[in-house]
Amino acid sequence: MPAPRSAGPAAATGVLSGRVYDSVSTLPLAGAMVQFVLRDRPEMAYGATTDYRGRFRLEEMQPGEYLAGFVHPALDSLGIESVPLVTTRVTAGEESDVVLAVPSGATLARAHCGQYRGKDSVGVLVGYVVDADAGTPMVGAKVVVSWAEITIDRRGLHTDQRRAAAVADERGFYVHCRLPSDVELLTDATLADRHSGLVELRVPPFGLRRRNMAVDATSAAASSGTSAGARTADSGARARPAFERGHARLQGRVYDIRARPLAGAVVGVWGTDVVGKTGEDGRFRLDSLPAGTHMVEARSIGYAPVREVADLSNVRTASVGLMLERQSTVLAGVTVYGKRRAQWGDLEGFARRSRRGMGGYFMSREDIEARRLTTVTDLLRTVPGVHVTPKGSFGGEVTLRGNCAPAVYIDGTLAADPDVDMLMDASDLGAVEVYQGAGQTPVEYSARAGGTCGAILLWSKR
């Protein structure tokens, strides 16, 4: 039991117990070093460290009024050196209780960004940018946040891509003020040719979210693979490989809401082609991954996908747990009866339009096979004017020039909510047509889509 720094009367002492909370994460703060200094006798000080429940207890304390405070790495991660001191009293022969806490997210947001008087629900993102292996601050690193924003103006209803950048200071600390809290934010960090992965997060309305970002200790040029059309949150600012590799390792476990292991779940890391499956015990292990902060995604049939952020390193194996909370709605099977068209009948129009040009971009079966790609979005990345924003290891959002979302047809049928990578593989494709605007799109497809963006026509093998 901690003892006072100077001797005091052996009798007539009191007991002080309490808890320390992290108000930002709303969780107990384990490992916090708390200190109590007697106001009238500053040389009389007591200290303790909180347990895993954030609790502490001090006995045989001299009665009187104390100034209380604590230190913890969580304070550093929020960009604050210390918390405001609080006053508490110890009474002889009694046990007193005190609660200490990290300032609330709203308080910290005001401290970093000032008072916001607007009506929109906005939040603040803070953190440190560090070397993935050494943990040292990356001074001058750029943290870029991007998001989609629906706008109504003279052009009508459309989606615009927004982007904000912050630069890490001499401590590696960065602050993003007034970010929208009602959308998913895509975030990454870069310093020269070193970078993190792309991660997805949200900020609380009128509050603060902390997210440290680790960047790879090796040059991006060392990664394998190339891509002509890959985009990141720092849109157009740098070219990255389509798939990255490295020497980092990741292990973990996938389980359901009852903590039961899920066998056969597919686990992948965004921005890589490394994918694995869980064993009977729900565990998985992935290697050859790039270091840095990355998004890990797990999927299992009958469950909605789940994502977690992991800090990968070349010098230690990272661990992550993924709980599939919500079971997706499964519709009853439907049997459809009909007559199949003649072989290659669906591709007759493709052949006719490709011979005439028709203002589109055409890929034949031979073109597709020559690219040797496994997903449709990876194939579309190779088409001039087509951009794919990663949504996870298993796909991405496809847009054309001007950040315009095209109509997508599969074998001539309009996909109402297209997720092309979930519907088919690149190996299933027999032909692809891409039209960059309504003026180029064949009338039978532009009229049915009812849009002005353009269209992507996917034809399966027959």
C-alpha positions in Angstrom: 0.0 0.0 0.0 1.5 3.4 -1.0 2.9 5.4 1.9 3.1 9.2 2.3 6.4 10.8 1.4 6.8 12.2 4.9 5.7 10.6 8.2 2.5 11.6 9.8 0.5 10.7 12.8 -0.1 7.0 13.1 -3.6 7.5 14.3 -6.7 9.5 13.2 -6.1 8.8 9.5 -8.7 8.3 6.7 -9.2 6.2 3.6 -9.7 7.5 0.0 -10.9 5.4 -2.8 -12.1 6.3 -6.3 -12.3 5.7 -10.0 -10.8 7.2 -13.1 -12.8 7.4 -16.4 -12.0 8.2 -19.9 -14.9 10.5 -20.9 -14.0 10.3 -24.6 -14.3 6.5 -24.8 -16.7 6.3 -21.8 -14.6 3.4 -20.4 -12.6 3.0 -17.1 -9.0 4.2 -17.4 -6.6 1.4 -16.3 -3.0 2.2 -15.5 -3.6 5.8 -14.6 -1.2 7.2 -12.1 -3.2 9.3 -9.6 -1.7 11.7 -7.1 -3.1 13.6 -4.1 -1.3 16.5 -2.5 -2.4 18.0 0.9 -3.2 21.6 0.2 -1.8 23.0 3.4 1.3 20.7 3.4 2.4 20.2 -0.3 5.2 17.9 0.9 2.5 15.4 2.0 1.7 13.5 -1.2 0.1 10.1 -1.9 0.0 8.1 -5.1 -1.6 5.0 -6.7 -2.2 3.3 -10.0 -5.6 2.3 -11.2 -6.5 -1.3 -11.8 -8.2 -2.8 -14.9 -11.5 -1.3 -13.7 -10.1 2.1 -13.3 -10.2 1.9 -9.5 -7.7 2.8 -6.8 -7.6 2.9 -3.0 -5.4 4.7 -0.5 -5.3 4.0 3.2 -3.8 5.8 6.3 -4.1 9.3 4.7 -3.7 12.4 6.8 -7.1 14.2 7.1 -7.4 17.5 5.2 -8.2 19.0 1.8 -6.3 17.5 -1.2 -5.6 18.6 -4.7 -6.0 15.5 -7.0 -4.9 14.8 -10.6 -3.6 12.0 -12.7 -1.4 11.2 -15.8 -2.0 8.6 -18.5 -0.8 8.1 -22.1 -4.5 8.7 -23.1 -4.0 12.3 -22.3 -1.0 12.5 -24.6 -3.1 10.9 -27.4 -5.7 13.7 -27.0 -3.0 16.4 -27.2 -3.3 17.5 -23.6 -0.6 17.4 -21.0 -2.7 17.2 -17.9 -6.3 17.4 -16.6 -7.6 20.2 -14.4 -7.0 19.5 -10.7 -10.0 18.7 -8.5 -10.4 19.2 -4.7 -11.4 16.4 -2.3 -11.4 16.0 1.4 -10.2 13.1 3.6 -11.9 12.8 7.1 -10.3 10.9 10.0 -11.9 7.5 10.6 -14.0 7.7 7.4 -13.7 6.5 3.8 -14.1 9.1 1.1 -14.7 8.6 -2.6 -13.6 10.6 -5.6 -14.1 10.3 -9.3 -11.5 11.6 -11.7 -12.0 11.8 -15.5 -10.5 12.8 -18.8 -12.4 15.9 -20.0 -15.4 15.2 -22.2 -15.1 15.1 -26.0 -17.1 18.3 -26.3 -14.7 20.1 -23.8 -11.6 18.9 -25.7 -13.2 19.8 -29.0 -13.6 23.4 -27.8 -10.1 23.5 -26.5 -8.6 22.4 -29.8 -11.0 24.2 -32.2 -12.8 26.9 -30.3 -16.5 27.3 -29.7 -18.6 26.3 -32.7 -21.9 28.2 -33.0 -23.3 26.6 -36.2 -26.3 24.4 -36.4 -24.6 21.5 -38.2 -23.5 18.4 -36.3 -19.8 18.5 -36.6 -16.9 16.9 -34.7 -13.2 16.9 -34.2 -10.6 14.3 -35.1 -7.2 14.3 -33.3 -4.2 11.9 -33.0 -0.6 11.3 -33.5 1.2 10.1 -36.7 4.0 7.7 -35.8 6.4 5.3 -37.4 4.8 1.9 -37.5 7.9 0.1 -36.2 9.7 2.6 -33.9 6.6 4.6 -32.7 8.5 7.8 -33.2 6.5 10.9 -34.3 6.3 11.7 -38.0 6.7 15.5 -38.1 5.1 17.1 -41.1 3.0 14.1 -42.0 -0.2 14.9 -43.8 -3.5 13.4 -42.6 -6.2 13.6 -45.3 -9.9 13.0 -44.6 -12.4 12.7 -47.5 -16.2 12.1 -47.6 -19.2 12.2 -49.9 -21.6 15.1 -49.5 -25.0 15.3 -51.1 -25.6 18.8 -52.5 -28.8 20.4 -53.9 -28.2 23.4 -56.2 -29.1 24.6 -59.7 -27.7 21.4 -61.1 -30.2 19.4 -59.0 -29.3 16.6 -56.5 -25.8 15.3 -56.8 -22.9 13.9 -54.7 -19.7 15.8 -54.3 -16.4 14.6 -52.8 -15.1 16.7 -50.0 -11.5 16.7 -48.7 -9.6 18.2 -45.8 -6.0 17.9 -44.8 -4.0 18.5 -41.6 -0.3 18.5 -41.0 1.3 16.9 -37.9 3.3 19.3 -35.7 6.7 18.8 -34.0 5.1 16.2 -31.7 3.5 14.3 -34.6 0.1 15.6 -33.4 -2.7 16.6 -35.8 -6.1 18.2 -35.5 -9.1 18.1 -37.9 -11.8 20.6 -36.8 -15.5 20.7 -37.9 -15.7 17.4 -39.7 -19.2 16.1 -40.6 -20.5 13.6 -38.0 -23.3 12.1 -40.1 -21.1 10.4 -42.7 -18.3 7.8 -42.9 -14.9 9.5 -43.3 -12.0 7.9 -45.2 -8.7 8.8 -43.6 -5.0 8.1 -44.3 -1.6 9.6 -43.4 1.4 10.2 -45.6 4.9 11.5 -45.3 6.8 11.7 -48.6 6.4 8.1 -50.0 5.6 6.6 -46.7 1.9 6.1 -45.9 -0.7 4.3 -43.8 -3.7 2.4 -45.2 -7.1 3.9 -45.7 -9.3 3.6 -42.7 -13.0 4.3 -42.2 -14.3 6.2 -39.1 -16.9 8.6 -37.7 -16.6 11.6 -35.4 -19.2 12.2 -32.7 -21.4 15.3 -33.1 -20.0 18.2 -31.2 -17.4 15.9 -29.7 -14.0 14.5 -30.3 -12.6 11.2 -31.8 -8.9 10.2 -31.4 -7.2 8.1 -34.0 -3.4 7.6 -34.1 -2.1 6.8 -37.5 1.0 4.7 -38.1 2.8 4.9 -41.4 4.9 2.2 -43.0 8.6 2.3 -42.2 9.5 1.3 -45.7 9.1 3.2 -49.0 5.9 2.7 -51.0 8.1 2.0 -54.0 9.0 -1.3 -52.4 5.4 -2.6 -52.6 4.4 -5.0 -55.4 2.0 -4.3 -58.2 1.0 -1.2 -60.0 -2.3 0.6 -60.8 -3.2 3.3 -63.2 -6.4 4.3 -61.7 -6.3 3.6 -58.0 -7.5 6.5 -55.8 -7.1 7.2 -52.1 -8.4 9.8 -49.7 -5.6 12.1 -51.0 -7.3 12.0 -54.4 -4.9 12.3 -57.2 -2.0 13.5 -55.0 0.0 10.3 -55.4 0.0 7.0 -57.1 -0.1 3.8 -55.1 0.2 0.1 -56.0 -3.1 -1.6 -56.6 -2.1 -4.2 -54.0 0.6 -3.7 -51.4 2.7 -6.3 -49.6 5.2 -6.1 -46.8 6.5 -8.1 -43.8 3.8 -7.3 -41.2 1.7 -10.1 -39.6 -1.9 -10.1 -38.3 -3.7 -12.6 -36.2 -7.1 -12.7 -34.5 -10.4 -14.3 -34.0 -13.9 -13.9 -35.5 -16.9 -14.7 -33.3 -20.6 -14.0 -33.0 -22.5 -11.9 -30.4 -22.5 -14.9 -28.0 -18.7 -15.2 -28.3 -19.0 -18.4 -30.3 -16.2 -18.8 -32.9 -17.2 -18.5 -36.5 -15.4 -21.0 -38.8 -15.0 -20.2 -42.5 -15.3 -16.4 -42.1 -13.3 -14.5 -44.8 -10.9 -11.9 -43.4 -9.0 -9.3 -45.5 -7.0 -6.1 -45.2 -8.1 -3.1 -47.2 -5.7 -2.2 -50.0 -4.1 -5.6 -50.2 -4.8 -8.9 -51.9 -4.1 -10.9 -48.7 -7.2 -12.8 -47.7 -7.7 -15.7 -45.3 -10.3 -17.9 -43.7 -10.9 -18.7 -40.0 -10.5 -22.2 -38.7 -12.9 -24.2 -36.5 -11.8 -22.1 -33.5 -12.6 -18.8 -35.4 -8.9 -17.9 -35.5 -7.0 -16.6 -38.5 -3.5 -15.5 -39.4 -2.4 -13.2 -42.3 1.2 -12.4 -43.3 3.0 -10.5 -46.0 1.1 -7.3 -45.1 2.2 -3.7 -45.3 2.9 -2.0 -42.0 0.9 1.0 -40.8 -2.7 1.6 -39.7 -5.1 -0.4 -41.9 -8.7 -1.5 -42.0 -9.4 -5.2 -41.4 -12.7 -6.6 -42.6 -14.5 -9.9 -41.9 -17.4 -11.5 -43.7 -19.5 -14.6 -43.2 -22.5 -15.8 -45.0 -25.7 -14.7 -43.1 -23.9 -11.9 -41.2 -23.3 -8.3 -42.0 -19.6 -7.5 -42.6 -17.6 -6.0 -39.7 -14.5 -3.8 -39.8 -11.8 -2.9 -37.3 -8.7 -0.7 -37.4 -5.4 -2.5 -36.8 -1.9 -1.0 -36.4 0.4 -3.3 -38.3 4.2 -3.5 -37.7 7.2 -5.2 -39.3 8.6 -6.0 -35.8 5.6 -7.4 -33.9 2.4 -9.4 -34.7 -0.8 -7.4 -34.4 -3.9 -8.9 -33.0 -7.6 -8.0 -33.5 -11.0 -9.4 -32.6 -13.9 -9.1 -34.9 -17.5 -9.7 -33.7 -20.2 -10.1 -36.2 -23.1 -8.5 -34.4 -26.0 -8.4 -36.8 -27.3 -11.3 -38.8 -28.3 -10.2 -42.3 -31.8 -10.8 -43.6 -31.9 -13.9 -45.7 -34.7 -14.1 -48.3 -36.4 -17.3 -49.3 -35.2 -18.9 -52.5 -37.0 -18.1 -55.7 -37.1 -20.3 -58.8 -37.2 -18.5 -62.1 -38.4 -20.4 -65.3 -37.6 -19.1 -68.7 -35.8 -19.8 -72.0 -32.2 -19.2 -72.4 -31.1 -17.1 -75.4 -28.9 -18.5 -78.0 -25.3 -18.9 -77.1 -23.4 -15.5 -77.1 -26.7 -13.8 -77.9 -26.2 -11.3 -75.1 -22.9 -10.2 -76.7 -24.2 -9.6 -80.2 -24.9 -6.0 -79.3 -21.5 -5.6 -77.8 -19.8 -6.9 -80.9 -21.9 -4.5 -83.1 -21.2 -1.5 -80.9 -17.5 -2.2 -80.5 -17.1 -2.4 -84.3 -18.8 1.0 -84.7 -16.9 2.6 -81.9 -20.0 4.2 -80.4 -18.0 6.5 -78.1 -17.4 3.9 -75.4 -14.5 1.8 -74.1 -14.7 -1.9 -74.9 -13.0 -5.0 -73.4 -13.4 -8.3 -75.1 -13.1 -11.7 -73.4 -9.5 -11.9 -74.5 -8.8 -8.4 -73.1 -10.2 -9.4 -69.7 -8.3 -12.7 -69.5 -5.0 -10.9 -70.5 -5.3 -8.7 -67.4 -5.5 -11.7 -65.1 -7.5 -9.8 -62.4 -9.9 -11.5 -59.9 -12.4 -8.7 -59.1 -14.6 -6.6 -61.3 -13.5 -3.4 -59.6 -9.8 -4.2 -60.1 -10.6 -4.7 -63.8 -12.5 -1.4 -64.0 -9.5 0.4 -62.4 -7.7 -0.2 -65.7 -10.3 1.7 -67.7 -9.4 5.4 -68.4 -11.8 7.8 -66.6 -13.0 5.1 -64.1 -12.2 5.6 -60.5 -12.7 3.1 -57.6 -12.8 4.3 -54.1 -12.0 1.4 -51.7 -14.9 0.3 -49.5 -13.0 -2.7 -48.1 -10.9 -5.7 -49.2 -13.9 -6.9 -51.1 -14.8 -4.0 -53.4 -15.2 -0.3 -53.9 -17.4 2.5 -55.1 -17.2 3.0 -58.9 -17.4 6.5 -60.3 -16.8 8.1 -63.7 -15.3 11.5 -64.6 -16.7 14.3 -62.4 -17.3 11.9 -59.5 -20.4 10.7 -61.2 -22.0 7.3 -60.3 -22.9 5.4 -63.5 -25.8 3.0 -64.1 -24.5 -0.6 -64.0 -26.1 -3.3 -66.2 -25.4 -7.0 -65.8 -26.4 -9.0 -68.9 -28.7 -6.1 -69.9 -30.5 -5.9 -66.6 -30.1 -2.7 -64.5 -28.6 -3.3 -61.1 -30.7 -1.3 -58.6 -28.0 -1.2 -55.9 -24.8 -2.5 -57.6 -22.1 -4.1 -55.7 -20.4 -5.7 -58.7 -17.8 -7.7 -56.7 -20.5 -9.4 -54.7 -22.5 -10.2 -57.9 -19.7 -11.7 -60.1 -16.0 -12.3 -60.5 -13.8 -10.9 -63.2 -13.3 -14.5 -64.4 -17.1 -14.7 -65.1 -17.0 -11.7 -67.6 -17.2 -12.2 -71.3 -17.2 -8.5 -72.2 -17.3 -5.0 -70.7 -18.6 -1.6 -72.1 -18.0 1.7 -70.4 -19.7 5.0 -71.5 -18.6 8.2 -69.9 -21.8 10.2 -70.3 -25.4 10.1 -71.4 -24.4 11.3 -74.9 -22.2 8.3 -75.4 -24.5 5.7 -73.8 -26.7 3.7 -76.2 -30.2 5.0 -76.0 -31.7 1.7 -74.8 -29.6 1.9 -71.7 -29.5 5.6 -71.0 -33.3 5.9 -71.2 -33.8 3.0 -68.8 -31.3 4.3 -66.2 -32.9 7.8 -66.3 -29.6 9.5 -65.5 -27.0 11.7 -67.2 -23.8 10.1 -65.9 -23.1 7.2 -68.2 -23.2 3.5 -67.9 -21.1 0.3 -67.4 -22.4 -2.8 -69.2 -21.1 -6.1 -67.9 -21.7 -9.2 -70.0 -21.1 -12.7 -68.5 -19.6 -15.7 -70.3 -22.1 -18.0 -72.1 
